[in-house]
Amino acid sequence: MVEISKPIQRRTRMPFGHYKRKIVVALLPGDVLSMRLERTPARLAYTAEIDDVFRTLAQWHAAAEVRRRREARKQKRLTEIS
């Protein structure tokens, strides 16, 4: 792997929601992730540390797994009752 020494920008394939604009994602030196709508100034970008983004995604995944297991237990109880 190569360390990030200069900004890398990529554009999404599909437009985002009702904005009908693509999202520009940038990986910046210092392990920062930046996102903004295409054709908007860089000062309107949303930025976050990559470790914060990873932590949030991991929490969302864990919460979804808990919901899935809870729903499976609920369905099992309903089928046992019937």
Distance bins in CASP14 RR format, pairs under 12 A and 6 or more apart:
PFRMAT RR
TARGET T0000
AUTHOR 0000-0000-0000
RMODE 2
METHOD distances of the structure
MODEL  1
2 8 0 0 0 0 0 1 0 0 0 0 0
2 27 0 0 0 0 0 1 0 0 0 0 0
3 27 0 0 0 0 0 1 0 0 0 0 0
3 29 0 0 0 0 1 0 0 0 0 0 0
3 30 0 0 0 0 1 0 0 0 0 0 0
3 31 0 0 0 0 1 0 0 0 0 0 0
4 26 0 0 0 0 0 1 0 0 0 0 0
4 27 1 0 1 0 0 0 0 0 0 0 0
4 28 1 0 0 1 0 0 0 0 0 0 0
4 29 1 0 1 0 0 0 0 0 0 0 0
4 30 1 0 0 1 0 0 0 0 0 0 0
4 31 1 0 0 1 0 0 0 0 0 0 0
4 32 0 0 0 0 1 0 0 0 0 0 0
4 33 0 0 0 0 0 1 0 0 0 0 0
4 34 0 0 0 0 0 1 0 0 0 0 0
4 50 0 0 0 0 1 0 0 0 0 0 0
5 27 0 0 0 0 0 1 0 0 0 0 0
5 28 0 0 0 0 0 1 0 0 0 0 0
5 29 1 0 0 1 0 0 0 0 0 0 0
5 30 0 0 0 0 1 0 0 0 0 0 0
5 31 0 0 0 0 0 1 0 0 0 0 0
6 26 0 0 0 0 0 1 0 0 0 0 0
6 27 0 0 0 0 1 0 0 0 0 0 0
6 28 0 0 0 0 1 0 0 0 0 0 0
6 29 1 0 0 1 0 0 0 0 0 0 0
6 30 0 0 0 0 0 1 0 0 0 0 0
7 24 0 0 0 0 0 1 0 0 0 0 0
7 25 0 0 0 0 0 1 0 0 0 0 0
7 26 1 0 1 0 0 0 0 0 0 0 0
7 27 1 0 0 1 0 0 0 0 0 0 0
7 28 1 0 1 0 0 0 0 0 0 0 0
7 29 1 0 0 1 0 0 0 0 0 0 0
7 30 0 0 0 0 0 1 0 0 0 0 0
7 32 0 0 0 0 1 0 0 0 0 0 0
7 33 0 0 0 0 0 1 0 0 0 0 0
7 34 0 0 0 0 1 0 0 0 0 0 0
7 42 0 0 0 0 1 0 0 0 0 0 0
7 45 0 0 0 0 0 1 0 0 0 0 0
7 47 0 0 0 0 0 1 0 0 0 0 0
8 24 0 0 0 0 0 1 0 0 0 0 0
8 25 0 0 0 0 1 0 0 0 0 0 0
8 26 1 0 0 1 0 0 0 0 0 0 0
8 27 1 0 1 0 0 0 0 0 0 0 0
8 28 0 0 0 0 1 0 0 0 0 0 0
8 29 0 0 0 0 1 0 0 0 0 0 0
8 32 0 0 0 0 0 1 0 0 0 0 0
8 33 0 0 0 0 0 1 0 0 0 0 0
8 34 0 0 0 0 0 1 0 0 0 0 0
9 22 0 0 0 0 0 1 0 0 0 0 0
9 23 0 0 0 0 0 1 0 0 0 0 0
9 24 1 0 1 0 0 0 0 0 0 0 0
9 25 1 0 0 1 0 0 0 0 0 0 0
9 26 1 0 1 0 0 0 0 0 0 0 0
9 27 0 0 0 0 1 0 0 0 0 0 0
9 28 0 0 0 0 1 0 0 0 0 0 0
9 33 0 0 0 0 0 1 0 0 0 0 0
9 34 0 0 0 0 1 0 0 0 0 0 0
9 35 0 0 0 0 0 1 0 0 0 0 0
9 36 0 0 0 0 1 0 0 0 0 0 0
9 38 0 0 0 0 0 1 0 0 0 0 0
9 42 0 0 0 0 1 0 0 0 0 0 0
9 45 0 0 0 0 0 1 0 0 0 0 0
10 22 0 0 0 0 1 0 0 0 0 0 0
10 23 0 0 0 0 1 0 0 0 0 0 0
10 24 1 0 0 1 0 0 0 0 0 0 0
10 25 1 0 1 0 0 0 0 0 0 0 0
10 26 1 0 0 1 0 0 0 0 0 0 0
10 27 0 0 0 0 1 0 0 0 0 0 0
10 33 0 0 0 0 0 1 0 0 0 0 0
10 34 0 0 0 0 0 1 0 0 0 0 0
10 35 0 0 0 0 0 1 0 0 0 0 0
10 38 0 0 0 0 0 1 0 0 0 0 0
11 21 0 0 0 0 1 0 0 0 0 0 0
11 22 1 0 1 0 0 0 0 0 0 0 0
11 23 1 0 0 1 0 0 0 0 0 0 0
11 24 1 0 1 0 0 0 0 0 0 0 0
11 25 1 0 0 1 0 0 0 0 0 0 0
11 26 0 0 0 0 0 1 0 0 0 0 0
11 35 0 0 0 0 0 1 0 0 0 0 0
11 36 0 0 0 0 0 1 0 0 0 0 0
11 37 0 0 0 0 0 1 0 0 0 0 0
11 38 1 0 0 1 0 0 0 0 0 0 0
11 39 0 0 0 0 0 1 0 0 0 0 0
12 19 0 0 0 0 0 1 0 0 0 0 0
12 21 0 0 0 0 1 0 0 0 0 0 0
12 22 1 0 1 0 0 0 0 0 0 0 0
12 23 1 0 1 0 0 0 0 0 0 0 0
12 24 1 0 0 1 0 0 0 0 0 0 0
12 25 1 0 0 1 0 0 0 0 0 0 0
12 35 0 0 0 0 1 0 0 0 0 0 0
12 36 0 0 0 0 0 1 0 0 0 0 0
12 37 0 0 0 0 0 1 0 0 0 0 0
12 38 0 0 0 0 1 0 0 0 0 0 0
13 22 1 0 0 1 0 0 0 0 0 0 0
13 23 0 0 0 0 1 0 0 0 0 0 0
13 25 0 0 0 0 0 1 0 0 0 0 0
13 38 0 0 0 0 0 1 0 0 0 0 0
14 20 0 0 0 0 0 1 0 0 0 0 0
14 21 0 0 0 0 0 1 0 0 0 0 0
14 22 1 0 0 1 0 0 0 0 0 0 0
14 23 0 0 0 0 1 0 0 0 0 0 0
14 38 0 0 0 0 0 1 0 0 0 0 0
15 21 1 0 1 0 0 0 0 0 0 0 0
15 22 1 0 1 0 0 0 0 0 0 0 0
15 23 0 0 0 0 1 0 0 0 0 0 0
15 37 0 0 0 0 1 0 0 0 0 0 0
15 38 0 0 0 0 1 0 0 0 0 0 0
15 39 0 0 0 0 0 1 0 0 0 0 0
16 22 1 0 0 1 0 0 0 0 0 0 0
16 23 1 0 1 0 0 0 0 0 0 0 0
16 24 0 0 0 0 0 1 0 0 0 0 0
16 25 0 0 0 0 0 1 0 0 0 0 0
16 35 0 0 0 0 1 0 0 0 0 0 0
16 36 0 0 0 0 0 1 0 0 0 0 0
16 37 1 0 0 1 0 0 0 0 0 0 0
16 38 0 0 0 0 1 0 0 0 0 0 0
16 40 0 0 0 0 0 1 0 0 0 0 0
17 23 0 0 0 0 1 0 0 0 0 0 0
17 37 0 0 0 0 0 1 0 0 0 0 0
18 37 0 0 0 0 0 1 0 0 0 0 0
19 36 0 0 0 0 0 1 0 0 0 0 0
19 37 1 0 1 0 0 0 0 0 0 0 0
19 38 0 0 0 0 1 0 0 0 0 0 0
19 39 0 0 0 0 0 1 0 0 0 0 0
19 40 0 0 0 0 1 0 0 0 0 0 0
20 37 0 0 0 0 1 0 0 0 0 0 0
20 38 0 0 0 0 1 0 0 0 0 0 0
20 39 0 0 0 0 0 1 0 0 0 0 0
21 35 0 0 0 0 0 1 0 0 0 0 0
21 36 0 0 0 0 1 0 0 0 0 0 0
21 37 1 0 1 0 0 0 0 0 0 0 0
21 38 1 0 1 0 0 0 0 0 0 0 0
21 39 1 0 0 1 0 0 0 0 0 0 0
21 40 1 0 0 1 0 0 0 0 0 0 0
21 44 0 0 0 0 0 1 0 0 0 0 0
22 35 0 0 0 0 0 1 0 0 0 0 0
22 36 0 0 0 0 0 1 0 0 0 0 0
22 37 1 0 0 1 0 0 0 0 0 0 0
22 38 1 0 1 0 0 0 0 0 0 0 0
22 39 0 0 0 0 1 0 0 0 0 0 0
22 40 0 0 0 0 0 1 0 0 0 0 0
23 33 0 0 0 0 0 1 0 0 0 0 0
23 34 0 0 0 0 0 1 0 0 0 0 0
23 35 1 0 1 0 0 0 0 0 0 0 0
23 36 1 0 0 1 0 0 0 0 0 0 0
23 37 1 0 0 1 0 0 0 0 0 0 0
23 38 1 0 0 1 0 0 0 0 0 0 0
23 39 0 0 0 0 0 1 0 0 0 0 0
23 40 0 0 0 0 0 1 0 0 0 0 0
23 45 0 0 0 0 0 1 0 0 0 0 0
23 46 0 0 0 0 1 0 0 0 0 0 0
24 33 0 0 0 0 0 1 0 0 0 0 0
24 34 0 0 0 0 1 0 0 0 0 0 0
24 35 1 0 0 1 0 0 0 0 0 0 0
24 36 1 0 1 0 0 0 0 0 0 0 0
24 37 1 0 0 1 0 0 0 0 0 0 0
24 38 1 0 1 0 0 0 0 0 0 0 0
24 39 0 0 0 0 1 0 0 0 0 0 0
24 40 0 0 0 0 1 0 0 0 0 0 0
24 41 0 0 0 0 0 1 0 0 0 0 0
24 42 0 0 0 0 1 0 0 0 0 0 0
24 44 0 0 0 0 0 1 0 0 0 0 0
24 45 0 0 0 0 1 0 0 0 0 0 0
24 46 0 0 0 0 0 1 0 0 0 0 0
25 32 0 0 0 0 0 1 0 0 0 0 0
25 33 1 0 0 1 0 0 0 0 0 0 0
25 34 1 0 0 1 0 0 0 0 0 0 0
25 35 1 0 1 0 0 0 0 0 0 0 0
25 36 0 0 0 0 1 0 0 0 0 0 0
25 37 0 0 0 0 0 1 0 0 0 0 0
25 38 0 0 0 0 0 1 0 0 0 0 0
25 45 0 0 0 0 1 0 0 0 0 0 0
25 46 0 0 0 0 0 1 0 0 0 0 0
25 47 0 0 0 0 0 1 0 0 0 0 0
25 48 0 0 0 0 0 1 0 0 0 0 0
25 50 0 0 0 0 0 1 0 0 0 0 0
25 53 0 0 0 0 0 1 0 0 0 0 0
26 32 0 0 0 0 1 0 0 0 0 0 0
26 33 1 0 0 1 0 0 0 0 0 0 0
26 34 1 0 1 0 0 0 0 0 0 0 0
26 35 1 0 0 1 0 0 0 0 0 0 0
26 36 0 0 0 0 1 0 0 0 0 0 0
26 38 0 0 0 0 0 1 0 0 0 0 0
26 42 0 0 0 0 1 0 0 0 0 0 0
26 45 1 0 0 1 0 0 0 0 0 0 0
26 46 0 0 0 0 0 1 0 0 0 0 0
26 47 0 0 0 0 1 0 0 0 0 0 0
26 48 0 0 0 0 0 1 0 0 0 0 0
26 50 0 0 0 0 0 1 0 0 0 0 0
27 33 1 0 0 1 0 0 0 0 0 0 0
27 34 1 0 0 1 0 0 0 0 0 0 0
27 35 0 0 0 0 0 1 0 0 0 0 0
27 47 0 0 0 0 0 1 0 0 0 0 0
27 48 0 0 0 0 0 1 0 0 0 0 0
27 49 0 0 0 0 0 1 0 0 0 0 0
27 50 1 0 0 1 0 0 0 0 0 0 0
27 53 0 0 0 0 0 1 0 0 0 0 0
28 34 1 0 1 0 0 0 0 0 0 0 0
28 35 0 0 0 0 0 1 0 0 0 0 0
28 42 0 0 0 0 0 1 0 0 0 0 0
28 45 0 0 0 0 1 0 0 0 0 0 0
28 47 1 0 0 1 0 0 0 0 0 0 0
28 48 0 0 0 0 0 1 0 0 0 0 0
28 49 0 0 0 0 0 1 0 0 0 0 0
28 50 0 0 0 0 1 0 0 0 0 0 0
29 50 0 0 0 0 0 1 0 0 0 0 0
30 47 0 0 0 0 0 1 0 0 0 0 0
30 48 0 0 0 0 0 1 0 0 0 0 0
30 49 0 0 0 0 1 0 0 0 0 0 0
30 50 0 0 0 0 1 0 0 0 0 0 0
30 51 0 0 0 0 0 1 0 0 0 0 0
31 47 0 0 0 0 0 1 0 0 0 0 0
31 48 0 0 0 0 0 1 0 0 0 0 0
31 49 1 0 0 1 0 0 0 0 0 0 0
31 50 1 0 1 0 0 0 0 0 0 0 0
31 51 1 0 0 1 0 0 0 0 0 0 0
31 52 0 0 0 0 1 0 0 0 0 0 0
31 53 0 0 0 0 1 0 0 0 0 0 0
31 54 0 0 0 0 0 1 0 0 0 0 0
32 45 0 0 0 0 0 1 0 0 0 0 0
32 46 0 0 0 0 0 1 0 0 0 0 0
32 47 1 0 1 0 0 0 0 0 0 0 0
32 48 1 0 0 1 0 0 0 0 0 0 0
32 49 1 0 0 1 0 0 0 0 0 0 0
32 50 1 0 0 1 0 0 0 0 0 0 0
32 51 0 0 0 0 0 1 0 0 0 0 0
32 52 0 0 0 0 1 0 0 0 0 0 0
32 53 0 0 0 0 1 0 0 0 0 0 0
33 45 0 0 0 0 1 0 0 0 0 0 0
33 46 0 0 0 0 1 0 0 0 0 0 0
33 47 1 0 0 1 0 0 0 0 0 0 0
33 48 1 0 1 0 0 0 0 0 0 0 0
33 49 1 0 0 1 0 0 0 0 0 0 0
33 50 1 0 1 0 0 0 0 0 0 0 0
33 51 0 0 0 0 0 1 0 0 0 0 0
33 52 0 0 0 0 1 0 0 0 0 0 0
33 53 1 0 1 0 0 0 0 0 0 0 0
33 54 0 0 0 0 1 0 0 0 0 0 0
33 56 0 0 0 0 0 1 0 0 0 0 0
33 57 0 0 0 0 0 1 0 0 0 0 0
34 40 0 0 0 0 0 1 0 0 0 0 0
34 42 1 0 0 1 0 0 0 0 0 0 0
34 43 0 0 0 0 0 1 0 0 0 0 0
34 44 0 0 0 0 0 1 0 0 0 0 0
34 45 1 0 1 0 0 0 0 0 0 0 0
34 46 1 0 0 1 0 0 0 0 0 0 0
34 47 1 0 1 0 0 0 0 0 0 0 0
34 48 0 0 0 0 1 0 0 0 0 0 0
34 49 0 0 0 0 0 1 0 0 0 0 0
34 50 0 0 0 0 0 1 0 0 0 0 0
34 53 0 0 0 0 0 1 0 0 0 0 0
35 42 0 0 0 0 0 1 0 0 0 0 0
35 44 0 0 0 0 0 1 0 0 0 0 0
35 45 1 0 0 1 0 0 0 0 0 0 0
35 46 1 0 1 0 0 0 0 0 0 0 0
35 47 1 0 0 1 0 0 0 0 0 0 0
35 48 0 0 0 0 1 0 0 0 0 0 0
35 53 0 0 0 0 0 1 0 0 0 0 0
36 42 1 0 0 1 0 0 0 0 0 0 0
36 43 0 0 0 0 1 0 0 0 0 0 0
36 44 1 0 1 0 0 0 0 0 0 0 0
36 45 1 1 0 0 0 0 0 0 0 0 0
36 46 1 0 0 1 0 0 0 0 0 0 0
36 47 0 0 0 0 1 0 0 0 0 0 0
37 44 1 0 0 1 0 0 0 0 0 0 0
37 45 0 0 0 0 1 0 0 0 0 0 0
37 46 0 0 0 0 1 0 0 0 0 0 0
38 44 0 0 0 0 0 1 0 0 0 0 0
38 45 0 0 0 0 0 1 0 0 0 0 0
40 46 0 0 0 0 0 1 0 0 0 0 0
46 53 0 0 0 0 0 1 0 0 0 0 0
47 53 0 0 0 0 0 1 0 0 0 0 0
48 54 0 0 0 0 1 0 0 0 0 0 0
48 55 0 0 0 0 0 1 0 0 0 0 0
48 56 0 0 0 0 1 0 0 0 0 0 0
48 57 0 0 0 0 0 1 0 0 0 0 0
49 55 0 0 0 0 1 0 0 0 0 0 0
49 56 0 0 0 0 0 1 0 0 0 0 0
50 56 0 0 0 0 0 1 0 0 0 0 0
50 57 0 0 0 0 0 1 0 0 0 0 0
51 57 0 0 0 0 0 1 0 0 0 0 0
51 58 0 0 0 0 0 1 0 0 0 0 0
52 58 0 0 0 0 0 1 0 0 0 0 0
52 59 0 0 0 0 0 1 0 0 0 0 0
53 59 0 0 0 0 0 1 0 0 0 0 0
53 60 0 0 0 0 0 1 0 0 0 0 0
54 60 0 0 0 0 0 1 0 0 0 0 0
54 61 0 0 0 0 0 1 0 0 0 0 0
55 61 0 0 0 0 0 1 0 0 0 0 0
55 62 0 0 0 0 0 1 0 0 0 0 0
56 62 0 0 0 0 0 1 0 0 0 0 0
56 63 0 0 0 0 0 1 0 0 0 0 0
57 63 0 0 0 0 0 1 0 0 0 0 0
57 64 0 0 0 0 0 1 0 0 0 0 0
58 64 0 0 0 0 0 1 0 0 0 0 0
58 65 0 0 0 0 0 1 0 0 0 0 0
59 65 0 0 0 0 0 1 0 0 0 0 0
59 66 0 0 0 0 0 1 0 0 0 0 0
60 66 0 0 0 0 0 1 0 0 0 0 0
60 67 0 0 0 0 0 1 0 0 0 0 0
61 67 0 0 0 0 0 1 0 0 0 0 0
61 68 0 0 0 0 0 1 0 0 0 0 0
62 68 0 0 0 0 0 1 0 0 0 0 0
62 69 0 0 0 0 0 1 0 0 0 0 0
63 69 0 0 0 0 0 1 0 0 0 0 0
63 70 0 0 0 0 0 1 0 0 0 0 0
64 70 0 0 0 0 0 1 0 0 0 0 0
64 71 0 0 0 0 0 1 0 0 0 0 0
65 71 0 0 0 0 0 1 0 0 0 0 0
65 72 0 0 0 0 0 1 0 0 0 0 0
66 72 0 0 0 0 0 1 0 0 0 0 0
66 73 0 0 0 0 0 1 0 0 0 0 0
67 73 0 0 0 0 0 1 0 0 0 0 0
67 74 0 0 0 0 0 1 0 0 0 0 0
68 74 0 0 0 0 0 1 0 0 0 0 0
68 75 0 0 0 0 0 1 0 0 0 0 0
69 75 0 0 0 0 0 1 0 0 0 0 0
69 76 0 0 0 0 0 1 0 0 0 0 0
70 76 0 0 0 0 0 1 0 0 0 0 0
70 77 0 0 0 0 0 1 0 0 0 0 0
71 77 0 0 0 0 0 1 0 0 0 0 0
71 78 0 0 0 0 0 1 0 0 0 0 0
72 78 0 0 0 0 0 1 0 0 0 0 0
72 79 0 0 0 0 0 1 0 0 0 0 0
73 79 0 0 0 0 0 1 0 0 0 0 0
73 80 0 0 0 0 0 1 0 0 0 0 0
74 80 0 0 0 0 0 1 0 0 0 0 0
74 81 0 0 0 0 0 1 0 0 0 0 0
75 81 0 0 0 0 0 1 0 0 0 0 0
75 82 0 0 0 0 0 1 0 0 0 0 0
76 82 0 0 0 0 0 1 0 0 0 0 0
END
